[in-house]
Amino acid sequence: MTLEKHDLHHEFPEYNDEIHYLKMNDNHFARLFAEYHEIDQEVHRIEQGVENTCDDYLETKKKERLLLKDKLFVMIKKIKETA
């Protein structure tokens, strides 16, 4: 089974400059980005079988990751529109 990468640079490659800018200049974005990355890594480890957990926990983590991705994308789009 091939596991997809869900880090923001793979999810939104066309916004690499905006992501970098926001990580360097917006503390709120940087905090959410770090949280997203941490959850993404945990989900990836579970999907690889490195960590074991119940399906409900994995689904909860995937939903948290999606919510964070949505929040981050709104911030990325906003900075893109003002550029």
N, C-alpha and C positions, 0 to 999 in steps of 0.2 A: 504494500500500500504506500503510495506516494503522499507525503504530508506537505501541504501548502505552507508557504511562509506568509505570516500575517503581520510582520512588522510594517510600520507605516511607510517606509521607503519602498517596500515591495507592493504595498496596497495602493500607494499614490506616487508612482515614480515621477509623474509630471510636476509634482509639487516639492521636489527635493530642496530647492532653494528656500521656499517659504517655510518648510519644516525646520531647516537649519536656522533660519533667521529667528523663528519663534522660540526655538530651544535656547538660543543665546540671549534673547531680549525680552522674553515674557515668562516670568516665574511661574505663573499659573499654568501655562502651556507646558513648561518643562516638568512640572510636578505631575500633571496628567499624563504626559508622554512617558515618564518613568514608571508610573503606575500601570499604564497600558503595556509597556515592555515587560514588566515583571509578570503580569497575568498571562501575557502571550507566551512567555518562556515556560511558565508552569503548565499551561495547556499543552504546549508542544512536548514537554517531558512526559505528561500523562499519556498523550496520544502515541508516543514512541514506546511506552511500556516501562520507562525508567522509574516512574512513580505509579503506584496503584491507588485507586480511589473508586468510589461508587459513581455510577452514571449521573446521578442527580448533581453531585458536586461538580463534575466536569461540565455539565450543561449550565450550571449557575455561573461558573467561571467564563464560559463562552459568552453568556449574556452580558456579564460585566465588561468583557473585552469589547463587545459590540457597542455597548452604551458609551464607553470611553472613546472608541473610534469615531462614533457619531459626533461627540462633543469636540474632539480634536479636529475633525473635518470641517465643522462649522467655523472654527477659529482659523483654519488654513484658508478656507474660501474667503473669509472676511478680509484677511490680510492681502490676499491676491486681488480682491476687488479695489482695495485702497492703493495698491501699488501702481 
